[in-house]
Structures are given as C-alpha cells and as structure tokens.
Amino acid sequence: MNKLLAASALAVTLLGTCSGVAMASSAATAQISSSTADRIVNTAESYIGKVKYVYGVRDPQRLIFDCSAFTQFVFAQNGIKLPWGSNAQAQYGKPVTSKANLQKGDLVMFSVSTPGHINHVGIYIGGGKMVHNHPGRGVEITDINSGFWQSRFIVGRHF
C-alpha cells in the first residue's frame, strides 16, 4: 500500500512538472499582439542616435550594448524576457525561415562572419527593414534585402 501511495505521489509530481514545462514552453512562444509589436519597434527606434555599440557589453545606464543586449533591453521594456546573446535569443519564439514571412517585431538573426553561424540580431520593422545596434554606427535602420545583409539572413523568431 505504501508503494502504491509513493508511486501515485511521484506520478502526480511528474505530471505537475510536465504541465509546468508545457505551460512555460507555450508562454515563451505566445504570439505578441500587433500593438506590442508596434511598441517594440517604437521603443527600438527611439534609441537611434542614443546608443553606443560595444561587443560583449550590456550597460543600460550608459546606453552601451552589443546587438543582443540591445534587443534584450528593448524587449524587456515591453514585458518580454530574452536571454543575452544572439544564439540564445534564436531559441525563443517560433522560427521564421523566409524573410517574406517576417512580421513587425520579429527578431532577425544574421551571420556576419562565419557562414551559417548566428552572430548578429536585430528587430524587424516591416517593409524589408530592421532596426539594430551596429558596430561603429549604433542603432540604425537597415534594409535586409540589399547590400551586406541580403544574403546573410539565417532565421527570424516570431513571438
């Protein structure tokens, strides 16, 4: 009888744990509303000309960030927690493999050095453009369908 009670207690514990994981997973991939996407984009754009890029730095008081610290900062201001690091951020949300399917507020990941390796992230603002923190220029809006960025898109992440 004690073994049956212990097994039942274990099953309930495991069921509760699994349910918590499922809820956390679905919460992490919950879709953001268009108003939240607009707020994310507006927040990011409000930092144009105000943020300095330094690789490996996350200093919100002095507005010094690398690309992923900037996206983390912007999303946090809009109630969405993201980890630091473009590779880590690439694990959140739902993947968007085609630039044609990107939506405003999506994260966009790029390879800027090692082909196929994610090492830059920005925020899609619509119309084939992203806002991102760029080395040497700070926060700017860039066309992702021409020039340097055109062939470097890896994946988007939709929330």
N, C-alpha and C positions, 0 to 999 in steps of 0.2 A: 504494500500500500504506500509506504514512504517513497519507494522508487517511482511509482505512478505519479505521486504528487510532485516529486522533484522533476520528472520528465515533463509534466504539464506546466510547471513554473518555467522551465527552460524554454519550452515551446512558446509560451506567452511572451517571454523576454525577447526571444529571437524574432517573433512576429512584430513586436513593437519596434525593435531595432530596424528591421527591414522596412517597415512602414515609414519610419523616420527618414531613412535613406531615400526612399521613393519620393517623399514629400520634399526633401531638400533638393533632390535632383530636378523635380518638376518646377520648383520655385526658381532654381538657377536658370532654367530655360524658359521661364514665363515670358510672354511677349510684352514689350513695353507699348504703351499707347502712343498714338501719334503726337499727343500733347507733350508726353515725356520725351519723345524723340526730338521734338522742336526745342524743348528746354535744354536738352543735352547739346544740341547744335548751337543754340544761342549762347549757352554758357561757354562752350569751347571758343566760339568766335569772339566773345567778349575779351579774351586774353590775347588777341592779335596785337603785337607790338608791346606786350607787357611781360612776356615770359622769356627767360633765357634757357637755351638748351645746354645741358652738360650731361654727358653719358654717365650713367650709374648714380645719378643724383635725384633725390626726392626731397625738396625743401620748399614746402608750400608757403612758409612765412616770407621767404625771399623770392618766391615765384621762379625757382630754378628746378627744372625737371629734365629727365630724358623723355623719350616718346611715350613709353608705357606708364611712367609716373604721371605724365600729363593726362593720359586717358583715364587712369585710375582716379586722379584728382577731380576731373570733370564729372565722371560717372558718380563718384561719391557725393558730390554736391547735389546730385539728382536722385539720391537714395539707392544707388546700385553699387554694391561692393564688388570690386575686382581685385585680383592679386596684382602685384608689381611684376613686370616682365612680359614682353610681347608673346613669348611661348606659353607662359602661364595663362595669359588672357585668351589665347587661342583655344583653350579648353572650355571656355564659358559660352553659353548661348548655343544657338543652333547654327551649324555650318551653312555658309552660302558660297557655293563653289563657282558661281558665274557672276561676273560684275553686273550683268544685265538684271540680276535678281536682287541686287543690293537695295536696301531701304534706308531712308534717313535715320541716323542714329546708330547704324550698324558699325561695329569695329571692322577695320580693313587691315589685313596683315600682308606684309610685303617682304621680299628677300632683297636686301640691298648690297650684300657682299657674297655670301656663299649661296650658290644657286639651290633653290628648293628649301632653304632654311629660313624660317621666320625670324627676322631681326628688326622689324620696324612696324609700328602700328599707328593708325590714325582713326578718325571718325568720319564716316560717310555723311555728306550733307545733301546729297541729291545732285542730279544733273551731271554725273560723272566726276564729281569733285569730292575732295576730303579736306578736313581741317586737321592739322597735325603739328607737332613740335619737331622742327627740323634743325639739324646741326648747322650752326652758323647763321641761321635766319630766324630762329624762334618759331612761334606759332604763325602759321600761314595757311592759305587755301591753295590747293594744288589740283590740277586736272590729272586724274588717274588713268585716262585713256590716251595720253600722248606723252611724248618725251621719255624721260628717265623712268617713270612709273608704269608706263604702258604694259611692258612685258614682265613686270616684277610682282604682280598680284599673286598671292598664294590662296587666301581664303578670307571670307568675311564671316562675322559672327553676329547673328541676329538675336536680340533679347526680347 
